[in-house]
Amino acid sequence: MKKIVAIIIRFAYEHLRNESHVEFHTTVNTLFSRFGPTALGIDALYAVYSSLLVEEIDALDIIRRSELTIEIEEKDQERDSLYRGFVDNVKSQLHHFDPVKREAARKVEIILEHYGNIAAKSLDEETAAIDDLYRELLKPENYPQVITLGLEPWMEELVQASRRLEQLMMDRYNEAAKRPNVHMRSVRREVDKVFRAILDLLEALVRVNGPDTNRAFITELNVVMGRYKDIMAQEAGRRHPVKDLGAGDHTVVEPIPTQPYTEKPVTVVPKVYYREDGKQTVQLSLGDDFSVTYKNNVNVGTAEVTIHGKGNYKGQKTVTFHIAR
């Protein structure tokens, strides 16, 4: 029997948290509306889907009113304020008297423009955007500009504020899970059930009518499906036990070769590994698993690089390297 190849990206969207679940289906619903249910050939199923989605949004509003406390709102305002301060810092240095700093600010501003007004996004979207921005700025081609502008403390404080808010949100979601919300669970199941039926129908139409059927719509839908699949994977990863980079001898850092003196900060990124008892050693990833800060990394002599755990890792470990002419 010939294996049927999936046309639409699938993932376990039923495992998304309530907030992300509604955002996901609202985004998909916008696509359905833009392309037209009739043109897509899903009229009957879409009528049921859109009606159930309204019920789910109403159910989430009830949960939000009971769970999004003043404390969460305050943490969100704190994070927004830090982000705006970070952006203002970059913009102010566009007019710095030092041309090196002006150029660095210009490059960072281009990155910020790509992400738009992060502070205006929803809570979960803002968390994901700040994580993505942080990883982008840590890339070897971008991090030197961050150091030139002295933005490292801003970046770390912004990420920590985002982590505090995210943890608070997780605590509230966990509390909500202890108080059964029968209507929310049932309407979510029905929304997902009808949505799966719509996806099955769309794929069937492609197989019957040819690969060009609804091609533009499916291409855009797969972008959305892929993005939320990644969000769900990130949420699952954050629930894993956090490992301490500073504890015992689990963290292994490859020796850093002597670096040449260039009159500029040396920002070599070390290769970092985590070796857990009885398990395979894994290489950690800059941005996802750790960030770095430097000390005495301009002049000839001994420099320090401190590795700060993030994501599934916490704690820190400092190693040295030499700068020579």
Contacts in CASP RR format, 6 or more apart in sequence:
PFRMAT RR
TARGET T0000
AUTHOR 0000-0000-0000
METHOD contacts of the structure
MODEL  1
MKKIVAIIIRFAYEHLRNESHVEFHTTVNTLFSRFGPTALGIDALYAVYS
SLLVEEIDALDIIRRSELTIEIEEKDQERDSLYRGFVDNVKSQLHHFDPV
KREAARKVEIILEHYGNIAAKSLDEETAAIDDLYRELLKPENYPQVITLG
LEPWMEELVQASRRLEQLMMDRYNEAAKRPNVHMRSVRREVDKVFRAILD
LLEALVRVNGPDTNRAFITELNVVMGRYKDIMAQEAGRRHPVKDLGAGDH
TVVEPIPTQPYTEKPVTVVPKVYYREDGKQTVQLSLGDDFSVTYKNNVNV
GTAEVTIHGKGNYKGQKTVTFHIAR
4 207 0 8 1.000
6 203 0 8 1.000
7 202 0 8 1.000
7 203 0 8 1.000
7 206 0 8 1.000
7 207 0 8 1.000
7 218 0 8 1.000
8 199 0 8 1.000
8 202 0 8 1.000
8 203 0 8 1.000
8 218 0 8 1.000
8 221 0 8 1.000
8 222 0 8 1.000
8 225 0 8 1.000
9 222 0 8 1.000
9 225 0 8 1.000
9 226 0 8 1.000
9 229 0 8 1.000
10 199 0 8 1.000
10 225 0 8 1.000
11 225 0 8 1.000
11 226 0 8 1.000
11 228 0 8 1.000
11 229 0 8 1.000
11 232 0 8 1.000
12 232 0 8 1.000
13 21 0 8 1.000
13 24 0 8 1.000
13 192 0 8 1.000
13 195 0 8 1.000
13 228 0 8 1.000
13 232 0 8 1.000
14 21 0 8 1.000
14 188 0 8 1.000
14 189 0 8 1.000
14 192 0 8 1.000
15 232 0 8 1.000
15 236 0 8 1.000
16 24 0 8 1.000
16 228 0 8 1.000
16 231 0 8 1.000
16 232 0 8 1.000
16 235 0 8 1.000
17 124 0 8 1.000
17 173 0 8 1.000
17 235 0 8 1.000
18 60 0 8 1.000
18 63 0 8 1.000
18 173 0 8 1.000
18 176 0 8 1.000
18 184 0 8 1.000
18 188 0 8 1.000
19 60 0 8 1.000
19 122 0 8 1.000
19 123 0 8 1.000
19 124 0 8 1.000
19 169 0 8 1.000
20 124 0 8 1.000
20 228 0 8 1.000
20 231 0 8 1.000
20 232 0 8 1.000
20 235 0 8 1.000
21 56 0 8 1.000
21 188 0 8 1.000
22 56 0 8 1.000
22 57 0 8 1.000
22 60 0 8 1.000
23 122 0 8 1.000
23 124 0 8 1.000
23 125 0 8 1.000
24 224 0 8 1.000
24 228 0 8 1.000
25 53 0 8 1.000
25 56 0 8 1.000
25 191 0 8 1.000
25 195 0 8 1.000
26 53 0 8 1.000
26 57 0 8 1.000
27 224 0 8 1.000
27 228 0 8 1.000
28 195 0 8 1.000
28 221 0 8 1.000
28 224 0 8 1.000
29 49 0 8 1.000
29 50 0 8 1.000
29 53 0 8 1.000
31 217 0 8 1.000
31 220 0 8 1.000
31 221 0 8 1.000
31 224 0 8 1.000
32 40 0 8 1.000
32 42 0 8 1.000
32 46 0 8 1.000
32 49 0 8 1.000
32 50 0 8 1.000
35 214 0 8 1.000
35 216 0 8 1.000
35 217 0 8 1.000
37 43 0 8 1.000
37 46 0 8 1.000
37 47 0 8 1.000
40 46 0 8 1.000
40 202 0 8 1.000
40 214 0 8 1.000
40 217 0 8 1.000
41 201 0 8 1.000
41 205 0 8 1.000
42 198 0 8 1.000
42 201 0 8 1.000
42 202 0 8 1.000
45 194 0 8 1.000
45 197 0 8 1.000
45 198 0 8 1.000
45 201 0 8 1.000
46 198 0 8 1.000
48 194 0 8 1.000
49 191 0 8 1.000
49 194 0 8 1.000
49 195 0 8 1.000
49 198 0 8 1.000
52 187 0 8 1.000
52 190 0 8 1.000
52 191 0 8 1.000
52 194 0 8 1.000
53 191 0 8 1.000
55 183 0 8 1.000
55 187 0 8 1.000
56 184 0 8 1.000
56 187 0 8 1.000
56 188 0 8 1.000
56 191 0 8 1.000
59 181 0 8 1.000
59 183 0 8 1.000
59 184 0 8 1.000
59 187 0 8 1.000
60 184 0 8 1.000
63 176 0 8 1.000
63 181 0 8 1.000
63 184 0 8 1.000
66 176 0 8 1.000
67 172 0 8 1.000
67 173 0 8 1.000
67 175 0 8 1.000
67 176 0 8 1.000
68 172 0 8 1.000
69 172 0 8 1.000
71 168 0 8 1.000
72 123 0 8 1.000
72 165 0 8 1.000
72 168 0 8 1.000
72 169 0 8 1.000
72 172 0 8 1.000
75 161 0 8 1.000
75 164 0 8 1.000
75 165 0 8 1.000
75 168 0 8 1.000
76 123 0 8 1.000
76 126 0 8 1.000
76 165 0 8 1.000
78 161 0 8 1.000
78 165 0 8 1.000
79 119 0 8 1.000
79 126 0 8 1.000
79 130 0 8 1.000
79 158 0 8 1.000
79 161 0 8 1.000
79 162 0 8 1.000
79 165 0 8 1.000
80 119 0 8 1.000
82 154 0 8 1.000
82 157 0 8 1.000
82 158 0 8 1.000
82 161 0 8 1.000
83 118 0 8 1.000
83 119 0 8 1.000
83 130 0 8 1.000
83 158 0 8 1.000
84 119 0 8 1.000
85 154 0 8 1.000
86 151 0 8 1.000
86 154 0 8 1.000
86 155 0 8 1.000
86 158 0 8 1.000
87 112 0 8 1.000
89 149 0 8 1.000
89 151 0 8 1.000
89 154 0 8 1.000
90 105 0 8 1.000
90 108 0 8 1.000
90 109 0 8 1.000
90 112 0 8 1.000
90 149 0 8 1.000
90 151 0 8 1.000
91 105 0 8 1.000
91 109 0 8 1.000
93 101 0 8 1.000
93 102 0 8 1.000
93 104 0 8 1.000
93 105 0 8 1.000
93 149 0 8 1.000
94 102 0 8 1.000
94 105 0 8 1.000
94 106 0 8 1.000
94 109 0 8 1.000
95 102 0 8 1.000
96 102 0 8 1.000
96 105 0 8 1.000
100 148 0 8 1.000
101 148 0 8 1.000
101 149 0 8 1.000
104 144 0 8 1.000
104 145 0 8 1.000
104 148 0 8 1.000
104 149 0 8 1.000
105 145 0 8 1.000
105 149 0 8 1.000
107 142 0 8 1.000
107 145 0 8 1.000
108 137 0 8 1.000
108 142 0 8 1.000
108 145 0 8 1.000
108 146 0 8 1.000
108 149 0 8 1.000
108 151 0 8 1.000
111 133 0 8 1.000
111 136 0 8 1.000
111 137 0 8 1.000
111 142 0 8 1.000
112 133 0 8 1.000
115 129 0 8 1.000
115 132 0 8 1.000
115 133 0 8 1.000
118 126 0 8 1.000
118 129 0 8 1.000
118 130 0 8 1.000
118 133 0 8 1.000
119 126 0 8 1.000
121 129 0 8 1.000
123 165 0 8 1.000
123 169 0 8 1.000
124 169 0 8 1.000
124 231 0 8 1.000
126 162 0 8 1.000
127 162 0 8 1.000
127 165 0 8 1.000
127 166 0 8 1.000
128 231 0 8 1.000
128 234 0 8 1.000
130 158 0 8 1.000
130 159 0 8 1.000
130 162 0 8 1.000
131 159 0 8 1.000
131 162 0 8 1.000
131 234 0 8 1.000
134 155 0 8 1.000
134 158 0 8 1.000
134 159 0 8 1.000
134 287 0 8 1.000
134 291 0 8 1.000
135 287 0 8 1.000
135 288 0 8 1.000
136 142 0 8 1.000
137 143 0 8 1.000
137 146 0 8 1.000
137 151 0 8 1.000
137 155 0 8 1.000
138 146 0 8 1.000
138 286 0 8 1.000
138 287 0 8 1.000
138 291 0 8 1.000
138 292 0 8 1.000
140 267 0 8 1.000
140 269 0 8 1.000
143 267 0 8 1.000
143 269 0 8 1.000
144 264 0 8 1.000
144 265 0 8 1.000
144 267 0 8 1.000
146 152 0 8 1.000
146 155 0 8 1.000
147 265 0 8 1.000
147 267 0 8 1.000
147 294 0 8 1.000
148 265 0 8 1.000
152 293 0 8 1.000
155 291 0 8 1.000
156 291 0 8 1.000
156 293 0 8 1.000
156 308 0 8 1.000
159 291 0 8 1.000
159 310 0 8 1.000
166 238 0 8 1.000
170 238 0 8 1.000
202 214 0 8 1.000
202 217 0 8 1.000
202 218 0 8 1.000
205 213 0 8 1.000
205 214 0 8 1.000
206 213 0 8 1.000
206 214 0 8 1.000
206 218 0 8 1.000
237 311 0 8 1.000
237 312 0 8 1.000
238 311 0 8 1.000
238 312 0 8 1.000
240 312 0 8 1.000
241 312 0 8 1.000
242 311 0 8 1.000
242 312 0 8 1.000
242 313 0 8 1.000
242 314 0 8 1.000
243 250 0 8 1.000
243 274 0 8 1.000
243 276 0 8 1.000
243 312 0 8 1.000
243 313 0 8 1.000
243 314 0 8 1.000
244 250 0 8 1.000
244 313 0 8 1.000
244 314 0 8 1.000
244 315 0 8 1.000
245 251 0 8 1.000
245 272 0 8 1.000
245 274 0 8 1.000
245 290 0 8 1.000
245 307 0 8 1.000
245 308 0 8 1.000
245 309 0 8 1.000
245 313 0 8 1.000
245 314 0 8 1.000
245 315 0 8 1.000
245 316 0 8 1.000
245 317 0 8 1.000
246 315 0 8 1.000
246 316 0 8 1.000
246 317 0 8 1.000
247 315 0 8 1.000
249 275 0 8 1.000
250 274 0 8 1.000
250 275 0 8 1.000
250 276 0 8 1.000
250 277 0 8 1.000
251 272 0 8 1.000
251 273 0 8 1.000
251 274 0 8 1.000
251 275 0 8 1.000
251 307 0 8 1.000
251 317 0 8 1.000
252 272 0 8 1.000
252 273 0 8 1.000
252 274 0 8 1.000
252 275 0 8 1.000
252 281 0 8 1.000
253 270 0 8 1.000
253 271 0 8 1.000
253 272 0 8 1.000
253 273 0 8 1.000
253 307 0 8 1.000
253 317 0 8 1.000
253 319 0 8 1.000
254 270 0 8 1.000
254 271 0 8 1.000
254 272 0 8 1.000
254 273 0 8 1.000
255 321 0 8 1.000
256 268 0 8 1.000
256 270 0 8 1.000
256 305 0 8 1.000
256 319 0 8 1.000
256 321 0 8 1.000
257 321 0 8 1.000
258 321 0 8 1.000
258 322 0 8 1.000
258 323 0 8 1.000
258 324 0 8 1.000
259 266 0 8 1.000
259 268 0 8 1.000
259 303 0 8 1.000
259 321 0 8 1.000
259 322 0 8 1.000
259 323 0 8 1.000
259 324 0 8 1.000
260 323 0 8 1.000
260 324 0 8 1.000
260 325 0 8 1.000
261 299 0 8 1.000
261 300 0 8 1.000
261 323 0 8 1.000
261 324 0 8 1.000
261 325 0 8 1.000
263 298 0 8 1.000
264 298 0 8 1.000
265 294 0 8 1.000
265 297 0 8 1.000
265 298 0 8 1.000
266 294 0 8 1.000
266 297 0 8 1.000
266 298 0 8 1.000
266 303 0 8 1.000
266 321 0 8 1.000
266 323 0 8 1.000
267 292 0 8 1.000
267 294 0 8 1.000
267 297 0 8 1.000
268 305 0 8 1.000
268 321 0 8 1.000
269 286 0 8 1.000
269 292 0 8 1.000
270 292 0 8 1.000
270 305 0 8 1.000
270 307 0 8 1.000
270 319 0 8 1.000
271 283 0 8 1.000
272 283 0 8 1.000
272 284 0 8 1.000
272 289 0 8 1.000
272 290 0 8 1.000
272 307 0 8 1.000
273 281 0 8 1.000
273 282 0 8 1.000
273 283 0 8 1.000
273 284 0 8 1.000
274 281 0 8 1.000
274 282 0 8 1.000
274 284 0 8 1.000
274 289 0 8 1.000
274 313 0 8 1.000
275 281 0 8 1.000
284 290 0 8 1.000
284 313 0 8 1.000
286 292 0 8 1.000
287 310 0 8 1.000
288 310 0 8 1.000
288 311 0 8 1.000
289 309 0 8 1.000
289 310 0 8 1.000
289 311 0 8 1.000
289 312 0 8 1.000
289 313 0 8 1.000
290 307 0 8 1.000
290 308 0 8 1.000
290 309 0 8 1.000
290 310 0 8 1.000
290 313 0 8 1.000
291 307 0 8 1.000
291 308 0 8 1.000
291 309 0 8 1.000
291 310 0 8 1.000
292 305 0 8 1.000
292 306 0 8 1.000
292 307 0 8 1.000
292 308 0 8 1.000
293 305 0 8 1.000
293 306 0 8 1.000
293 308 0 8 1.000
294 303 0 8 1.000
294 304 0 8 1.000
294 305 0 8 1.000
294 306 0 8 1.000
295 303 0 8 1.000
295 304 0 8 1.000
295 305 0 8 1.000
295 306 0 8 1.000
296 302 0 8 1.000
296 303 0 8 1.000
296 304 0 8 1.000
297 303 0 8 1.000
297 304 0 8 1.000
297 305 0 8 1.000
297 323 0 8 1.000
298 323 0 8 1.000
299 323 0 8 1.000
300 323 0 8 1.000
300 324 0 8 1.000
300 325 0 8 1.000
301 322 0 8 1.000
301 323 0 8 1.000
301 324 0 8 1.000
302 320 0 8 1.000
302 321 0 8 1.000
302 322 0 8 1.000
302 323 0 8 1.000
303 320 0 8 1.000
303 321 0 8 1.000
303 322 0 8 1.000
303 323 0 8 1.000
304 318 0 8 1.000
304 319 0 8 1.000
304 320 0 8 1.000
305 318 0 8 1.000
305 319 0 8 1.000
305 320 0 8 1.000
305 321 0 8 1.000
306 316 0 8 1.000
306 317 0 8 1.000
306 318 0 8 1.000
307 316 0 8 1.000
307 317 0 8 1.000
307 318 0 8 1.000
307 319 0 8 1.000
308 315 0 8 1.000
308 316 0 8 1.000
309 315 0 8 1.000
309 316 0 8 1.000
END
